[in-house]
Amino acid sequence: MNDAIFSQIDFGPLREFIDIDDITDISYTNGGQLWLKSLSKGVYRVERPEINNALVEKLAFQCSNVMGKTFNMAHPFLDAESTELRLNFIHDSIATNGIALVIRKTPAKIRLNRDKLIKEEYVSADLLDFLLNCVQGHANIIVSGETGSGKTELVKYLASATKENEKIITIEDTLELHLDRIFPHRDIVAMKTNNIASYSEVLVTCMRQNPIWILLSEVRSAEAVMAVRNSISSGHHIISTIHSDRAALIPMRMYSLIESNIDVEQFITTIHRYVQIGIYVKGYMSEKLGRFQREIMEICEFYVDENNKPQVNTIYQKTLDGKFTLNNPTKYLRSYLAIQGVILDEDLFHLNNKAEDTIETL
């Protein structure tokens, strides 16, 4: 949707929540319930009697008119998107307890910074430096987590650590990264897939643009999985996201999305060969901190050993009771980064453990 036209839409009392930077999602359901998701409080309900079915229906009517689309029983779903807002309506012929609306805010800013990440216990300084070294060393990184866990925000922060002269292409089906607007001075191409330009077609064009980095939106389809595989196997470097509740399970989660009979062992080995780092980030209500907390709970290193077997080195893993394990990166990751000019100490985390790195065999 054209931003100039979009700005003229009357959001009424919903505007209050759109203008609060801390709020990331607004959900209207069940004939009058208003639920908000914020960075500091998580998900919570507010009472606003003036935000009702009539208001949401009026908003849907405005959006459908601007977009030249129909929203009724015959066309019960409506999507509207601007640069920093994404709206989804469900007609009351489908949502039988009343029209439903979700507003997702995708501001062109990076909410995370080093001080915030460390102060709010999102990640330790040592682990943060390790991840930034991985970006500097062109490691391929996939961030996993549930909806609302902050995957995209972490990807934006990691992308900010790429070198100024390294070309970035973002490929998304819904625009959320906005790196071209955050870094207007950099060589960045923002590409959006649709029903005309598929992931595969966009990726072919992307390769001809000679990027160093390809940032793919969430991997949630077979086409997206193949785009990731084709990107990394062609020598480009990627940062992407996926839904998974463990970093170590990212390769298998990718395989589960494929709609073909590709050999599982061959596919998993390929992912372990070309994806170096998996991260699992979680959002939850912390009793200890008394607030909603987003935190990196697991960092894994993927590699293929001398016997061509896929392996996982769990570099960091934390449970909700506060217990954690920590292992140094293996020689495989250290060698990969060294080729890119990033040198890591063998005992990076000062574990004083000269034994072979702890690994998990798949």
Secondary structure, 3 states (H helix, E strand, C coil): CCHHHHCCCCCHHHHHHHCCCCEEEEEEECCCEEEEEECCCEEEEECCCCCCHHHHHHHHHHHHHHHCCCCCCCCCEEEEECCCEEEEEECCCCCCCCCEEEEEECCCCCCCCHHHHHHCCCCCHHHHHHHHHHHHCCCCEEEECCCCCCHHHHHHHHHCCCCCCCCEEEEECCCCCCHHHHCCCCCEEEEECCCCCCHHHHHHHHHHCCCCEEEECCECCHHHHHHHHHHHHCCCEEEEEECCCCHHHHHHHHHHCCCCCCCHHHHHHHHHHHCCEEEEEEEEEECCCCEEEEEEEEEEEEEECCCCCEEEEEEEEECCCCCEEECCCCHHHHHHHHHCCCCCCCCCCCCCCCCCCCCEEC
